[in-house]
Each structure stands twice: as C-alpha cells, then as structure tokens.
Amino acid sequence: MSRTSRITIVSLGALATLLLVVLAAFGVDRALHYGKVLHNVYVASVDLSGADEPAARLRLLSFEDSLASARAVLEVGDTTQQLDPDAVGFALERSDMARQALAAGRNGSIVDQFGWWLGHLVSKEQIPLEGTLDAAALSDVFDYWDESAFSDHAFNGAVEVEDGKAVGRYPHDGVGIDRAAASNLILETMLDPAHPTVTLPETDITPELTDADIDAAVAEAQGMIGSPIALSRTNPDLSVVFTSKQLASALTSKVVHDSPPHIELSFDPEVVAEILAPESAGLGVAPQDAAYEVAEDGTVRITPSHPGEIVDPTATTGALLIASQTPNRSGILPYENDAQPEFTTEDAEALDIKHLVSQFTTYYSCCQNRVTNIHLMADIIDGAIVLPGEEFSVNAYVGERDTARGFLPDHTIIEGEMVDTIGGGVSQFATTFYNAVFYGGYEDVTHKPHSYYFTRYPEGHEATISWPAPNLIFRNDSDAAILIKTSYTDTSLTVSFYGDNGGRTVVGEQKGGKTYATVMSEGDGTARKVTSSVSGRFDQTDPRTEYTPNPDLAPDEEIVDQKGRIGWSVIVTRDIEYPDGHVDTQKWTVRYRPEPRKVQVNPCMIPPEDGSEPIPCPTTTTETTTTTVATTSSTTTAP
C-alpha cells in the first residue's frame, strides 16, 4: 500500500471518528434535553436553554414583570402621555412562546434537526416576542385622549348662546388617533425593554355638518328664544311666563348623527324645572317616589309612593317647543292632577329587593386625602340600583375624579413609585366593592388586582381602579335587582348589596391582615352559595436591583432606599353552587410583581451596560456600611 493511500485511509478514519463523536454528542445532548428547551434558544434576552415548559414560563414571567414595571411614554397629539402597562392588561404570551421554544430544533427530519443543532452551537435561535393588550381598556384610554390631547380635533359645529343671542360655532376638520396602528405601536414599545418613546399616528376626521347647517340652526334657535313665551291654563287657573333670558339659559344643542346629520335644538328639562321652582308653591305638590328602607335585621322595606299635582318640567319643555313656533308665542301649561312618581310602589315591588345579600368592610387610618376621596365615591354610588342582566361600571357611574367635585390629590402607583394624583387612593373603595360582588356571587366582568401586594387588602381578593383605566365592572346575573348601599366612618368603609338570594347573607371584612367571610343566614334553599379559596404562593420571582450612583460612598458601602420584595402568583377560586346542585367553578390567577431593591452605591459598583467599560473603583476602602433609609414594602400606601 502506498504512502498516499495510507494517509487517505487515516484521514478518512479520523473524519469518521470525528463524525461519530459529533453524532454521539448530538445524541447525548438530545437525551439530556428530553422535554427541555435546546441550547441557545432565547426570547429577547431571556435564555430558555434547558428549561422545561413550566420553568420557561416562569423565566418569561420574570421578564414580563420587568417589562410591566415601566410606563410607556407616548406622544399623543399635543401632549406627552404615560401609560401603565397593567392599566391596559399588558401580558406576554408566555405559554405560546414556551411551546415554540420547546419545539425549536425539533422540526423536520433527523438530518434537519442535526443541522439545526450544529448551527446553534454558537448562534442563537430567537423566538418572536409576543404580547397582548386588553382591547376594551385601551379603547377607554383612546376615547379620553381623543378629547383631551388634540387642540385640532375635529368639530361638528354647535349652537351656543352669548349675551342672550344664539351664535354659531362652525365645523372644522381635525385629527384623532389611528387606533389600529396605535394599538400595535403601544404593544411594540411595551415589549421593548428600552421602552422607546413613540408617536401615535393620527388620522384625518371630516365633520358631518356644514357652515350652512349651522347657520340654519342658529336662525331656528334665535326664533325659539327671541321673545317671551306664556304658558297657561284655566282649570286650575295657572300661568307662567318664560322670559327670553330664561329661554336662552335653557336652550340645548346637540349633533344628531342620523341621515342626514343635523343640529337638534331643544330646552333642558332640568333648567326648566329650576325656572319653575320659585312658582312651585302655587303650581301644586310634587309626587313622592317609592323608597327602600333597610331594617336592622337586613330586610328591605318599601316606603310607598304618592301621586302629586304638578306642572311637569319634561312636558313643559315640549310645550315650549310648540309655542316657540306659534305667532302669539303662547301655549297650554301641562298640569297633572294625578301626577304619578317616576318610581312607584309597584316599580319597587317588581324589583324583588328583599334582603342583604353580601356586605364587605375594610379599614384605614383617618384623616388622609384618600379617605376624603373614598367617601366621595361612596356618596356618589350610594343608592344605585342595578337591574337584572344589567352591567354596572364604577368608572362610568362615578365619572372622572376632579377638584370641582371635591376630590383631592393622593397616592397613585406610577412605575412602582407613589405619585399624587387627583382622586388617588380610591382603590380601597374598589377592593371593598369588589368583595361585595365576589361574595354575592355576581358575575365579574372585569377587575384588575394591584400590581404590588399590600397587606391591608385581601390577597387575591382585591381590585384597583383609576381613570380612565383600569375599571371595575360587574353584571347582575340574578333575577332580582340590586340596591347598592355604602356607609363609612373615619376609619372604615362598608359596601352592601341588597337583592334576593333566597335569604342567604354573607358578611365579610379585611382586618389585621386577615380576611373574614361569615354566612349570617343560609336562606331557604333557593340560594346560590358562594365558597372561595386562595392557593399558596407560586411562580416566585426575585426583585431586580436598581442602582443610584453616589460618589460619596466607598466601593464597599451602600445605602438601601428600598429593600425590595419578591413577586408571586396565587390562584383565587370561587365556587357558586346553584339550587339544582350545579357548581360553577371560577378561577383567577393573580400576579403580584416583585418590588425592586433600590440602593445607592459608588458608581464603580454599578454593573456596566452591554458594550460599556466598567468604571474603575477608588483604591482606598472603608469598613462596609449598609444603611436603610426607606422600606416601601411595609410602608407604601396603595391607590
């Protein structure tokens, strides 16, 4: 055998041996990664290598926590807005991405998989980063921004009154948010760890009315208010004269989007009622609505309604409209000898509000601004009635919190920090209200737990609220209406739901860090029965560390501004047992994000960013000192 042949045989043998070694390594690697993500598989900066599906989801959950900890900064119209990811339901598609990671390198033939394995010994496989937003919550935010963030928003025109005369406000083109494109951009910036500021795209909006439409409406309006109108009747002998000034004060104008669009002019019944009020003594006795009276034993009684003898403001509005079109500017004053109340005894009886169904109480320290805000919300909602099948939205019912109604600035969580906002601190009301819904067994349409855990709220059983989102909405899925009653002291808030649950009553409270729910009465056997549980904590994630440079500190010194706290999840289970024995089991996974650990250190101790050189430390050292100056994990006030 020639020397060349021997070299060739040796080379081929070496190659065969190397191939066998590589194939063996491939096989061993596959065996070691059975049921686990293969090497060099990433989602963004998260290395999922070697993780099974639950571990991959947990790593992604920790990444989700970090993404959701910072607000998105958005240029909207003429303003800069900050949007809390939690307020619009931001979440990663963790399960889907974990499944994709597990499938990476396992598709195709064994040859394809071997080729993938070789190629990814040094290179990374990036799984696309995916997330979702709550479309309904985002729509509420867009509605608010369209009205508040654009100085050149589209305007359909209007008729107004100045110095007692009708004047026109002419329509003009404008802009608003391009919602589909904006939704995608918001999700993209929330998925980006750098959270770049983005400008939301605008779209042109053309008004539906023309200048000629406004001119015609102004002429019509001036005819309605140009001179006094007299309304009278002979039996009984009554007469009321509405002056031009009074008519002008009651004039209303709104755009009706029918075909064709037009300005609808009318008079405001509430203003007409105010004009009639000084004459009320001579115009009759107002009817009395039925009312509910709650007895000490939790049963509900009805105070009967009574008819009256009145001039009806709503009917008077119609009479004014007709009279304004007549040459002599006069008409008949609408008078009812047997005027029925708006809410009769029969109406009250038909709603089947019979007894206390659920009640919940929470406690707080007195005399803070947040307490004033909580009491204002309670006053606004007190007495609300929710009909069977109807949804009740706390934000829609209360409206935007503002100083005009007495709301005060107090703490709201923004990027993990406490910032004073008007109406802040009202999440205690939301939590109390939510637990009345929960233990009453009513349908939870939407609620949002706090991002961080606060011991004064029941773990898992709590809700936060802000304007315009997040919101708190429930549906009355019972056959009886619900009467919502609120009460408070300087140190407590109680929300009570009255309806009909076969006599079953649950009363609960959150006190001393513990939740109590007591069945005060089991009822007559026709009740839906609510039981609940909260799982142990799982998916625990460590807090990240945020560094603040302090050159006055030695390298081995630090000042702890915030200790930090782990994040975790719990599963809340609510079982509703119906009279026929059917049990509806509902589960919510509640995630509490880790609170970051915040420390001041010498600049040289701050880990450098990728591609940056570390800052050299001074050569002298001192004895290690650690000082804690604040601990928000135990003293932070929640909104």
Sequence and secondary structure as in RCSB ss.txt:
>XXXX:A:sequence
MSRTSRITIVSLGALATLLLVVLAAFGVDRALHYGKVLHNVYVASVDLSGADEPAARLRLLSFEDSLASARAVLE
VGDTTQQLDPDAVGFALERSDMARQALAAGRNGSIVDQFGWWLGHLVSKEQIPLEGTLDAAALSDVFDYWDESAF
SDHAFNGAVEVEDGKAVGRYPHDGVGIDRAAASNLILETMLDPAHPTVTLPETDITPELTDADIDAAVAEAQGMI
GSPIALSRTNPDLSVVFTSKQLASALTSKVVHDSPPHIELSFDPEVVAEILAPESAGLGVAPQDAAYEVAEDGTV
RITPSHPGEIVDPTATTGALLIASQTPNRSGILPYENDAQPEFTTEDAEALDIKHLVSQFTTYYSCCQNRVTNIH
LMADIIDGAIVLPGEEFSVNAYVGERDTARGFLPDHTIIEGEMVDTIGGGVSQFATTFYNAVFYGGYEDVTHKPH
SYYFTRYPEGHEATISWPAPNLIFRNDSDAAILIKTSYTDTSLTVSFYGDNGGRTVVGEQKGGKTYATVMSEGDG
TARKVTSSVSGRFDQTDPRTEYTPNPDLAPDEEIVDQKGRIGWSVIVTRDIEYPDGHVDTQKWTVRYRPEPRKVQ
VNPCMIPPEDGSEPIPCPTTTTETTTTTVATTSSTTTAP
>XXXX:A:secstr
  HHHHHHHHHHHHHHHHHHHHHHHHHHHHHHTTTS  TTEEETTEE TT  HHHHHHHHHHHHHHHHTS EEEE
ETTEEEEE GGGGT EE HHHHHHHHHHTT SS HHHHHHHHHHTTTS EEE   EE  HHHHHHHHHHHHHHS 
TT  B  EEEEETTEEEEE  B EEEE HHHHHHHHHHHHHSTT   EE  EEEE  S  HHHHHHHHHHHHHHH
SS EEEEETTTTEEEEE HHHHHHHEEEEEE SSS EEEEEE HHHHHHHHGGGHHHH B  B  EEEE TTSBE
EEE  B EEEE HHHHHHHHHHHTTSTT EEE  EEEEE  SS HHHHHHTT  EEEEEEEEE  SS HHHHHHH
HHHHHHTT EE TT EEEHHHHH    GGGT  EEEEEETTEEEEEETTTTHHHHHHHHHHHHHHT EEEE B  
SS  TTS SSS  B  SSSS  EEE  SSS EEEEEEE SSEEEEEEEE STTEEEEEEEETTEEEEEEEEE SS
 S EEEEEE   EEEE   EEEEE TTS TTEEEEEE  B EEEEEEEEEEE TTS EEEEEEEEEE  B EEEE
E GGGS   TT       S     EEEE   HHHH    
